[in-house]
Amino acid sequence: MIVYNKLVRDKIPEIIKKNGNECRCHIIIDDKEYLDELHKKLQEEILEFKTKPSLEEFADVMEVLESIAKFHEFSLEDIKTIKKAKKINRGGFDRRTFLEETD
């Protein structure tokens, strides 16, 4: 038996059973628990991307971020609008500017 105790994609239990294995899972009902698990999943996916950068790992990070946005009822269009405005007003990270200190 392998213990995971983590949030997984919706079809993972089906895939496990299709591969001839059994699993035990439950649906998270409590909003606080769900958001906590999404945050843990985000950290997990970021670490995986950091370890092995790829489009697939980046897509996993985006999937979790979109789930967090949906939880907070943030529209992706509003997020894109704010992102664009911040880039215009404050810039992006293209120049790789590293702030050491201010007086």
The 8 nearest C-alpha neighbors of each residue, nearest first, counted from 0:
[[1, 2, 22, 21, 3, 20, 23, 4],
 [2, 0, 3, 22, 4, 23, 21, 20],
 [3, 1, 4, 0, 5, 23, 22, 24],
 [2, 4, 5, 1, 6, 7, 0, 24],
 [5, 3, 2, 6, 24, 7, 1, 36],
 [6, 4, 3, 7, 36, 40, 39, 2],
 [5, 7, 36, 40, 8, 4, 37, 39],
 [8, 6, 5, 9, 11, 10, 40, 12],
 [7, 9, 11, 10, 6, 12, 62, 63],
 [10, 8, 11, 7, 12, 13, 6, 14],
 [9, 11, 13, 12, 8, 14, 7, 15],
 [10, 12, 14, 13, 8, 9, 15, 7],
 [13, 11, 15, 14, 10, 16, 22, 9],
 [14, 12, 16, 10, 11, 15, 17, 9],
 [13, 15, 17, 11, 12, 16, 18, 10],
 [14, 16, 12, 18, 13, 17, 20, 11],
 [15, 17, 20, 19, 13, 18, 14, 21],
 [18, 16, 14, 19, 15, 13, 20, 12],
 [19, 17, 15, 16, 20, 14, 13, 21],
 [20, 18, 16, 17, 15, 21, 14, 13],
 [21, 19, 16, 15, 18, 22, 17, 14],
 [20, 22, 16, 15, 19, 23, 12, 18],
 [23, 21, 24, 12, 20, 15, 16, 0],
 [22, 24, 21, 25, 12, 2, 4, 3],
 [25, 23, 22, 26, 12, 4, 27, 6],
 [24, 26, 27, 23, 28, 6, 22, 12],
 [25, 27, 28, 24, 29, 33, 6, 9],
 [28, 26, 29, 33, 25, 32, 30, 6],
 [27, 29, 26, 30, 33, 32, 31, 25],
 [28, 30, 32, 31, 27, 33, 34, 26],
 [31, 29, 33, 32, 34, 28, 27, 35],
 [30, 32, 34, 33, 29, 35, 36, 28],
 [31, 33, 35, 29, 30, 34, 36, 27],
 [34, 32, 30, 36, 31, 35, 27, 37],
 [33, 35, 37, 31, 36, 32, 30, 38],
 [36, 34, 32, 38, 33, 37, 31, 39],
 [37, 35, 39, 33, 38, 34, 40, 6],
 [36, 38, 40, 34, 39, 35, 41, 33],
 [37, 39, 41, 35, 36, 40, 34, 42],
 [40, 38, 36, 42, 41, 37, 43, 35],
 [41, 39, 43, 37, 38, 42, 36, 44],
 [40, 42, 38, 44, 43, 39, 63, 45],
 [41, 43, 45, 39, 40, 44, 46, 38],
 [44, 42, 40, 46, 41, 45, 39, 47],
 [43, 45, 47, 41, 46, 60, 42, 40],
 [46, 44, 48, 42, 47, 43, 49, 41],
 [45, 47, 49, 43, 44, 48, 50, 42],
 [48, 46, 44, 50, 45, 49, 51, 43],
 [49, 47, 52, 45, 51, 56, 46, 50],
 [48, 50, 46, 47, 51, 52, 45, 44],
 [51, 49, 47, 48, 46, 52, 45, 53],
 [50, 52, 48, 49, 47, 53, 56, 46],
 [53, 51, 48, 49, 50, 56, 54, 57],
 [54, 52, 56, 55, 57, 51, 48, 58],
 [53, 55, 57, 56, 58, 52, 59, 48],
 [54, 56, 58, 53, 57, 59, 52, 48],
 [57, 55, 59, 48, 53, 58, 54, 60],
 [56, 58, 54, 60, 59, 55, 53, 48],
 [57, 59, 61, 55, 56, 60, 54, 62],
 [60, 58, 56, 62, 57, 61, 44, 55],
 [61, 59, 57, 63, 58, 44, 62, 45],
 [60, 62, 64, 58, 59, 63, 65, 57],
 [63, 61, 59, 65, 60, 64, 58, 66],
 [62, 64, 66, 60, 65, 61, 41, 67],
 [65, 63, 61, 67, 66, 62, 68, 60],
 [64, 66, 68, 62, 63, 67, 61, 69],
 [67, 65, 63, 69, 64, 68, 70, 62],
 [66, 68, 70, 64, 65, 69, 63, 71],
 [69, 67, 65, 73, 71, 66, 70, 72],
 [70, 68, 72, 66, 71, 67, 73, 65],
 [69, 71, 67, 68, 72, 66, 73, 34],
 [72, 70, 68, 69, 73, 67, 66, 74],
 [73, 71, 69, 70, 68, 74, 67, 75],
 [74, 72, 68, 71, 69, 75, 77, 78],
 [73, 75, 77, 76, 72, 78, 68, 69],
 [74, 76, 78, 77, 79, 73, 68, 65],
 [75, 77, 79, 74, 78, 80, 73, 81],
 [78, 76, 80, 74, 79, 75, 81, 73],
 [77, 79, 75, 81, 76, 80, 82, 74],
 [78, 80, 82, 76, 77, 81, 83, 75],
 [81, 79, 77, 83, 78, 82, 76, 84],
 [80, 82, 84, 78, 83, 79, 85, 77],
 [81, 83, 79, 85, 80, 84, 78, 86],
 [82, 84, 86, 80, 81, 85, 79, 87],
 [85, 83, 81, 87, 86, 82, 88, 80],
 [86, 84, 88, 82, 87, 89, 83, 81],
 [85, 87, 90, 83, 91, 89, 84, 88],
 [86, 88, 84, 85, 90, 89, 83, 91],
 [89, 87, 85, 86, 90, 84, 83, 91],
 [90, 88, 86, 85, 87, 91, 84, 92],
 [91, 89, 86, 87, 88, 85, 92, 93],
 [90, 92, 86, 93, 89, 94, 85, 87],
 [91, 93, 95, 94, 90, 96, 86, 97],
 [92, 94, 95, 91, 96, 90, 86, 97],
 [93, 95, 96, 92, 91, 97, 90, 98],
 [96, 94, 92, 93, 97, 91, 98, 90],
 [97, 95, 94, 98, 92, 93, 99, 91],
 [96, 98, 99, 95, 94, 100, 92, 93],
 [99, 97, 100, 96, 101, 95, 94, 102],
 [98, 100, 97, 101, 96, 102, 95, 94],
 [101, 99, 98, 102, 97, 96, 95, 94],
 [100, 102, 99, 98, 97, 96, 89, 95],
 [101, 100, 99, 98, 97, 96, 89, 95]]
